Amino acid sequence: MAIFWICVVMRAGSCFVISTINDRAIDPSRARGLETKSGEMASEPVSYTSLLTDYYVIVFLTAVLLFHFSNAAMLPLLSQQLFLDNTERGFEFAALAVITAQISMVASAICAGMLVPIFGTKPLFLTALAAIPIRGAIIVLLLTYHPDNYMLLATQILDGVAGGIFGVLLVLIAENLARGSGRFALLVGLGKTAEGVGAAFSNLVGEAAAESYGYRTAFAILSIAAVVPLLFYGALMPSARFTDGEAIDDLSISLSNKSTFGGSEHGSEDNSWTALGAKRNGNEGLLSGRKNSTDGSRNRQGTVTAVKTPLHRMDMEL
């Protein structure tokens, strides 16, 4: 019963802290992601269809869902395994599994924040994705050859590494994808929804496999499933580097989105761009692009400042 009262007190504290935020300190347009890299404000947010059909948004959300599908059930299954191995200290081991992961998560989240400006988002996100199949494989090997509870607990360090990095990069990648679109909060919400859907099916499949074939097989299935988002994201998603809260242009990717600058509608062909091969060496960035229009095309080359697209991804590198 005490745990429920603790939750009530913590929630009350959260509500109090939120109530102290000054509404005037928040710029709604900037908060929702209408501000572009150049500091301009888009006149209106992009349509829901433009966001939901964007290639990289689909890749990102799919990777999030697959990540949680392969990861969410591992902790409950490990807690059950630890309890079965030692019924007298089962709850103690289950609690230690959570604590170990949380401590590791805090440390990895701090490190991720410091390393993003150096390595970009993709290498770190791939690290988080890779931690899950490695963790699952170690658990399978331990259950097969050396089922030691303390060694099984140690695998939760990898759970914390994955969770800490993922928690930081989810917001950074969403902000980068949605910059200038006015749909930042929506994209974060979609990411959290993908988390929940993936976790729900993970527990369903994981518990069903454990009941039918045993815990070792269940961990093996989840470990194999964890390889899919690693390969998927690694092959299809670019990266972005951030410094002082801003993204750095390294290498652009193909863009063909519609702009809402100046009140233009999403269907306006005059503001549709395809940008290829923009590189930044030091402080110089050159853009080779093509602007599509109804009466022909025109080539441009110059310093990269901003691209007229609702989903600004000029700060990504392949």
KENU-576276 format. One record per atom (N, C-alpha, C): residue in one letter; y, x, z. Coordinates in steps of 0.02 Angstrom, whole numbers, plus 50000, padded with zeros to 5 digits. Last residue first. Layout:
REM residues N
AYXZ;...
END
This chain:
REM residues 318
L505455123647800;L504745122547787;L504335128047818;E506745118447907;E506455123647866;E505715122247858;M508235108847927;M507515109747933;M507275115447888;D509495104047918;D509365109147969;D508625110247979;M509615093647834;M509785100147806;M509635105847855;R509355080747865;R508825085547879;R508965092147845;H510015065847910;H510205072747896;H509665077547916;L509945051447844;L509485055147886;L509585062547871;P510905046847758;P510885044047825;P510425047847872;T511865058947670;T511235055447677;T511195052747747;K512725070147607;K512835063047615;K512165059347613;V512755084747701;V512445081247645;V512525073847657;A513885097947738;A513545091747755;A513255088647693;T514015111447701;T514365108747759;T514035102347783;V513605125547613;V513325119547643;V513755117447703;T514575131147477;T514385131847547;T514145125247576;G513845127847314;G514385129747360;G514125130247430;Q513635119047165;Q513405124747205;Q513975126947249;R513035105747065;R513515108447112;R513205114447147;N512895096346914;N512635101546958;N513195104247002;R512715079446876;R513175084946882;R512905089946932;S512215066346761;S512115070546820;S512585076446818;G512605049246715;G512385056046702;G512285059746766;D513005036846754;D513235039246689;D513035046446675;T512515034246880;T512315029746827;T512505032346758;S511945049346963;S512415043946951;S512195039946891;N511475061747079;N511275056847030;N511815051547023;K511755078347099;K512005071847117;K511845066947062;R510835091647154;R510965087347097;R511185080647122;G511065108547213;G510905101447218;G511045097747154;S510985121947309;S510905120047239;S510675112847240;L511985129647425;L511625123447409;L511595122647334;L512015142447542;L512145140147474;L511695134247458;G512815148847680;G512305144247657;G512475141747588;E513135162047791;E513245159147726;E512665154647707;N512925169047905;N513365163347911;N513485159847845;G511305173747875;G511875175047918;G512295168847926;N510855163447753;N510765170447771;N511385172547810;R510095148647720;R510645151647758;R510455158747776;K509745139447573;K509575144447623;K510205146847659;A509105126047486;A509705128647519;A509495133347574;G508115119747401;G508185126947407;G508815129547438;L508865104747348;L508285109047348;L508495116347360;A509295087947360;A509485094847376;A508875099047382;T509875074247287;T509255078047292;T509445085247302;W510725059247339;W510705066447327;W509985068947326;S511725045547308;S511035047847315;S510995055147295;N512915039447285;N512855043447345;N512145045747359;D512775031947172;D513265037347171;D513205041947232;E511935021547195;E511635027447166;E512125033347167;S511805010947332;S512275014347287;S511975020847262;G511055004347425;G510795004447358;G511245008147309;H511735004147542;H511155008647537;H510915009247466;E513515004247509;E512885000947524;E512315005847513;S514885012447586;S514435011547529;S513795008147552;G515805015347684;G515635008347674;G515165007147616;G515955028747700;G516475025147664;G516295018047648;F514225031747701;F514895034247711;F515385030147670;T512925028947690;T513345023347710;T514055025647722;S511775034147561;S512285035347612;S512655028947629;K510015036047534;K510655032947519;K511135034047577;N509015050747497;N509195044847536;N509875042347517;S508305061847456;S508485056747406;S508645050247441;L507965078847472;L508295072947500;L508445068047444;S506895092047508;S507105087047459;S507385080947494;I507645103347626;I507075100147594;I507335094847548;S508375119347662;S508395112047654;S507755109647622;L508335130747786;L508075129347720;L508035121847712;D509305131647891;D508895137247869;D508655136247797;D510605126847989;D510335126147922;D509945132447904;I510335122348156;I510525127648111;I510215126348043;A510995109548262;A510465112248220;A510745117348172;E511665110848427;E511735109348357;E511155112448319;G511535114748559;G511515107648545;G511575105848472;D511525128548550;D512095125248582;D512125117848563;T510425127148418;T510795131848460;T511425128448485;F508875123848342;F509455121348377;F509775126948417;R507965121348192;R508165125748246;R508815123148277;A506575112548129;A507295112748140;A507435117448198;S505335110947998;S505555112748065;S506315112248069;P504295098647911;P504715104647916;P504905105947988;M502625092847896;M503265092247929;M503655098747929;L501355094547837;L501825089847808;L502525089747837;A500505103547901;A500535103547828;A501125099647801;G500645101348037;G500755107948011;G500845108047936;Y500285087948050;Y500975089848061;Y501125096748031;F498895089248015;F499345084347983;F500065086547989;L498355098448103;L498355099948031;L498855095547995;L498615091248223;L498815098248215;L498865100048141;P498005078748208;P498745079248209;P498995086348201;V496605083948203;V496925080248148;V497685080548151;V496175089348320;V496305094048266;V496695090548210;A495865078848402;A496495082448415;A496665087448360;A494595074948365;A495155070648345;A495825074248353;I493895084748433;I493885084748359;I494465080548333;S494165080648563;S494375087248541;S494395087648465;L493575068048569;L494305068548576;L494555075348552;I492235071948556;I492545067448507;I493305067948509;A492065079848670;A491965082848604;A492305078548550;F492245070548772;F492725075948765;F492665079248696;A491085062848745;A491755059748742;A492295065148733;T490075071948771;T490175069348703;T490855066248694;R490255073348909;R490315079148865;R490435077048793;Y490015060548960;Y490685063348962;Y490765069348915;G489005049148861;G489115054148912;G489805057348906;Y488805038548775;Y488505044948757;Y488605050448810;S489355026848831;S488775026448786;S488425033048777;E490395030648914;E489895025948939;E489265025948896;A491125039048830;A490845041748893;A490295037148919;A491505030048730;A491075035648713;A490745038548776;A492325021548805;A491745018848771;A491245024348753;E493325030448844;E492905027348895;E492265024448865;G493855033748715;G493595038848761;G493125035948813;V494295021548661;V493775025348627;V493455030348675;L495245017748761;L494725013148738;L494145017048707;N496085028648771;N495685026648829;N495115021948809;S496595028348640;S496255034348666;S495805032448724;F497255016448630;F496635017248591;F496245023348614;A498305019548719;A497875013748730;A497215014548693;A498915030748660;A498605031348726;A498115025548739;G499425025048540;G498935030448538;G498555031148604;V500325015948595;V499775013548552;V499225018848550;G501215024548665;G500835019348699;G500235016848660;E501725032648560;E501385035548618;E500935030348651;A502355023048483;A501785026648454;A501375030048510;T503365019948572;T502875014748554;T502245017948525;K504075031748571;K503755029648633;K503225024248620;G504515031148438;G504095036648460;G503725034948524;L505315019848442;L504715019748400;L504235025348420;G506315024948526;G505905019348547;G505265018748507;V506835034648441;V506535036748505;V506075031148531;L507325026048342;L506795030848326;L506455033448388;L508295018948414;L507735015348384;L507165020148369;A509195028948444;A508845025548498;A508235021848472;F509625032348310;F509295037148354;F508895033748408;R510265026048205;R509635023248229;R509255028048274;G511315031248137;G511465026048186;G510845022948215;S511205041848049;S510915035448029;S511105029648075;G511645053848096;G512045050548045;G511795043748024;R510025058748135;R510735060548139;R511115057448080;A508655056848140;A509085050848138;A509825052448137;L508085069548145;L507905064948091;L508405059348083;N508655074648262;N508755078048199;N508615073448140;E508195065748358;E508915066448347;E509055069648279;A506805068048348;A507075061448333;A507825061748319;I506765081248393;I506565079748324;I506835072948303;L507225079548525;L507575084048479;L507405082348406;V506285070648582;V506995068648577;V507365072948526;L505115078348570;L505135071548545;L505855069348534;L505285090448637;L505375090248564;L505395083248536;V505035087448773;V505685090248751;V505795089048677;G503735082348773;G504275078448802;G504965080848780;F502995092948718;F503065086648681;F503655082648707;I503055102548819;I503355103948754;I503485097448716;G502345095348920;G503025097848931;G503385099148865;G501085092548863;G501525087148884;G502245089348892;A500545105548840;A500635100748785;A501145095348803;V500565110648970;V500905114148916;V501045109348859;G499745101449039;G500455101949055;G500855105549001;D498525104448977;D498795097648973;D499545097648988;L498365117449018;L498485116148947;L498745109148936;I498095115049151;I498685118949134;I498865117749061;Q496885109049156;Q497465104649158;Q498115108449146;T495945118749168;T496095116449100;T496695111849098;A495765119949304;A496215124749271;A496385122649200;L494775110649332;L495465109349352;L495965113849316;L493685117849287;L493875111749252;L494595109749269;M493665127349385;M493805129449317;M493995123449274;Y493325119349492;Y493965122849493;Y494155125349423;N492045114649458;N492605110049466;N493275113549463;D490975120749335;D491325122349397;D491955118049403;P489765120849240;P490165115249264;P490475116449333;H489375129849121;H489605131749188;H490055126349217;Y488885124249001;Y488615130449026;Y488805132149098;T489435111348979;T488785113248950;T488475119148987;L490645110649039;L490155105549057;L489455107449033;L491255121448971;L491135121749043;L490615116749065;L491305116448840;L490925122548855;L490765123148929;V492155105448860;V491475104448834;V491045110448850;I493315112048902;I492975107348947;I492255106148925;I493635119248787;I493475122848849;I493105118248897;A493925108748700;A493355113148685;A493145116948747;G495075103148760;G494455099248754;G493845103548742;R495975114048745;R495805111448811;R495145107648809;I496015114648606;I495785120448644;I495565118248714;P496555102048572;P495865103648553;P495585109748590;I497855104148646;I497375098648660;I496665100148636;A498595114648595;A498355115048664;A497815109848679;A499065111048471;A498475115448474;A498185115748544;L500195103548502;L499625100248470;L498985104448476;A501005113548557;A500805107748598;A500195104348568;T501125121548443;T500825124248505;T500585118648550;L501815113048359;L501125114848341;L500765117948401;F503025113348425;F502655107048423;F501925108348404;L503375126748404;L503265124248472;L502865117848472;P503515127348264;P503025131648298;P502865129148369;K504555116848246;K503875116348219;K503375120948255;T505805119848301;T505395114648330;T504665114948308;G506265137348330;G506295130848296;G505795126048326;F506345149448396;F505785148348351;F505835141848310;I507615149248462;I507335155448434;I506815153948381;P507935136748511;P508425140248469;P508155146448435;V506695134348585;V506855130548524;V507385134148482;L506605141148706;L506305144148646;L506475140548581;M507165133648807;M507445140148794;M507205143148728;G506375122148806;G507095121548796;G507425128148779;A505135127748838;A505245124748771;A505985124248756;C505315131248971;C505215136448921;C505355133848851;I505385118549028;I505945123249035;I505905128648981;A504115113748994;A504715110248969;A505325114748973;S503285122349065;S503275122648992;S503875119048962;A503585118549198;A503705125449175;A503735125749099;V503185105049197;V503885106849214;V504045113849187;M501815106449167;M502265102749123;M502995104549134;S501275112849277;S501275116249212;S501765113049164;I501455102449368;I501775108949380;I501825112849314;Q500635092549309;Q501355091449318;Q501735097949328;A499345098049312;A499655096449248;A500415095749254;T499165098949451;T499125104949409;T499485103849343;I499215085349487;I499725090049512;I499745096349469;V498065080249424;V498735077649406;V499275082649426;A497075087549490;A497115087649417;A497805085449393;L497265083949622;L497415090849602;L497475091449526;A496775070949618;A497485072049632;A497695079049610;A495435073749591;A495815069649544;A496565070649554;F495085080749707;F495075084149642;F495475080349590;E495205070249800;E495605076349807;E495655080149740;F494265061349757;F494965059349754;F495425065449760;G493085069149782;G493265066649716;G493995064949708;R492435074449887;R493105076949874;R493375074549806;E491225067649885;E491585068349949;E492305070549939;T490745068649756;T490985062149779;T491385062649844;N490745078749637;N490855079749709;N491165073449738;D490475074249510;D490195080649531;D490255081849606;L491215062649503;L490485062149501;L490155068649524;F492505067849506;F492285063449560;F491525063049562;L492545074749385;L492625078449448;L492385074349507;Q492425063949297;Q491915069149299;Q491935073049364;Q493615057149323;Q492965053849336;Q492405058949341;S494525066649280;S494535064449350;S493875061149369;L494195067149144;L494095073049186;L494085071249260;L494585054349105;L493875056349099;L493725062449142;P495975054849130;P495545050049166;P494805051949163;L496295065949039;L496405066349111;L495985061249149;M495925060948910;M495605066948938;M495685067349014;A496605050648852;A495995048948890;A495695055048925;A497705056548783;A497805052148840;A497185051148883;N497375064348666;N497535067448730;N497495062848790;S497185057648547;S496705062848565;S496795065448636;F498265048848548;F497585046248541;F497075051348564;H499335057348552;H499175053648612;H498485050448608;F499265062248418;F499275066848476;F499055063148539;L499375050848342;L498745054448341;L498695059348400;L500725047348369;L500185042748385;L499515046448390;V501395058748321;V501465056748391;V500875052248411;A501055058248185;A500835063948225;A500875062248300;T501715046348150;T500985046748144;T500715052548186;L503045050048169;L502755044748211;L501985044848208;F503155060248069;F503295061548140;F502955056448184;V502885053447949;V502475059247969;V502545060448044;I503925044047952;I503225041747952;I502765047447975;V505015052547943;V504955048148002;V504225045748008;Y504805057947819;Y504725062247877;Y504705058347942;Y505015046547733;Y504395050547732;Y504285054347796;D505605030847780;D505765037847770;D505135042047779;T505395017947812;T505055020347752;T505215027647737;L506165015647922;L505445014947930;L505055017347869;L507485017547872;L507215021747925;L506455021647925;S507605007647776;S507725014647758;S507425019447810;T507364996147852;T506894998047800;T506975005347781;Y508484995247931;Y507844996647963;Y507334998947912;S509895003847856;S509464998047866;S508815000147900;V511045014047949;V510615012747892;V510175006647907;P512625008848021;P511945011648025;P511545009947963;E514235012947950;E513755008147976;E513065011347979;S515005023947922;S515335017547932;S514875012247962;A514755039148009;A514535034447958;A514825027647974;M515945050848047;M515585045148073;M515385040648015;E515895068948043;E516085062448017;E515685056948050;G515375080748083;G515825077448129;G516085070748104;S514405086348007;S515095088447992;S515605085248039;K513275079848049;K513355086848067;K514065089248056;T513835063248101;T513475067948059;T513595075048082;E513625049848212;E513995055848196;E513565060648155;L512755039948246;L513155038848186;L513535045148165;G511945039548362;G511785044148307;G512165042948243;R512245032748474;R511725029748431;R511575033948370;A513255040448527;A512635039748564;A512075036948520;R514315038648438;R513995045148442;R513315044648476;S514575025148465;S514425027348397;S514065034048397;P514855024848605;P514275021248577;P514085023648507;D515205036948713;D515425034848646;D514845031448612;I515465036148883;I514965035748830;I515295033248766;A516375035148981;A516165041948963;A515675042048906;R516535022149011;R517035025048967;R516855032148945;D515535019549103;D515455017049035;D515935020348987;N514925031249213;N515535028149189;N515455026049117;I513565029049320;I513795031649256;I514405027749233;T513055022849431;T513635027349441;T513905030149376;S511925016149394;S512525012149405;S513145016549415;I510985026349393;I511215023549329;I511865019749338;V510795027649531;V511075033249492;V511355030749426;F510225015149561;F510855017149592;F511185022749551;C509025015449489;C509535010449473;C510215012349501;S508385025749558;S508545026549487;S509095021649467;G508215019949684;G508625025849677;G508835027049605;A507325009849649;A507975008049675;A508455013949670;R506225017549613;R506555013449562;R507255011449585;M505905022949738;M506095027349683;M506465023549629;V505555011349808;V506115015449831;V506365019949775;V504435007249734;V505015002749740;V505635006849760;C503565018049755;C503795016449687;C504425012049689;I503345016549891;I503675022649866;I503945021449796;W502635004749892;W503305004849921;W503695011049900;F501465009349832;F501865004249798;F502575003949826;I500965018149926;I501165020749861;I501595015749823;A500605010150035;A501195014450040;A501435016849973;M499405004250000;M500005000050000;M500635004450000;
END
